[in-house]
Amino acid sequence: MFEEEKEKSRRRRNDLARMRTKARRIALRMFVDVRGCKRDELIDSFVRTHANNLARCSCSMCCNRRRSPYSKGDDKLTMQERRFVGGDEE
């Protein structure tokens, strides 16, 4: 019983470290200064606030196809909807 709890805790720590690493990679691409200097304060705050929520949102910058004002018609359909409209599904 105790080993299972330790394993769960270990897995949660590893998952959080993995998500923080991914958030740091994203932040490094976002917050690069014109001179090439990275803004450490912005990066650290981004990692703290976004490590658990890295999914794409519906804004035009993230470009979620279904909610983007730039997508029209069939571009807003999911792959399953495209197959159904195309006649591949029965």
C-alpha positions, -999 to 999 in steps of 0.1 A, spaced: 0 0 0 27 24 9 47 16 -23 17 25 -44 14 59 -28 50 65 -33 47 55 -69 18 79 -75 37 108 -58 67 100 -79 46 100 -111 29 133 -102 63 149 -96 76 137 -129 45 148 -148 47 183 -132 84 185 -141 76 175 -177 48 200 -180 71 228 -166 98 219 -191 72 222 -219 59 255 -206 95 268 -204 101 258 -240 70 276 -251 78 307 -230 114 309 -245 99 312 -279 73 337 -268 94 361 -247 125 368 -268 136 404 -267 146 422 -299 182 421 -289 180 383 -282 179 387 -244 153 365 -227 131 381 -200 136 357 -171 108 372 -150 82 368 -177 93 333 -184 92 322 -148 58 337 -143 45 320 -174 58 287 -163 42 290 -129 8 300 -142 6 279 -174 24 246 -165 -9 228 -158 -29 244 -186 -10 243 -220 -40 234 -242 -48 257 -271 -75 282 -265 -99 297 -289 -81 330 -296 -69 339 -330 -33 335 -319 -37 299 -310 -58 293 -341 -84 268 -329 -100 260 -363 -135 256 -350 -136 290 -333 -113 311 -354 -129 339 -374 -104 332 -402 -116 297 -409 -146 293 -432 -168 263 -442 -152 229 -443 -121 242 -425 -141 244 -393 -150 207 -394 -132 180 -374 -118 150 -392 -147 128 -381 -172 154 -395 -153 157 -428 -154 119 -432 -191 118 -425 -199 147 -449 -176 131 -475 -195 99 -474 -168 76 -461 -188 67 -430 -219 46 -432 
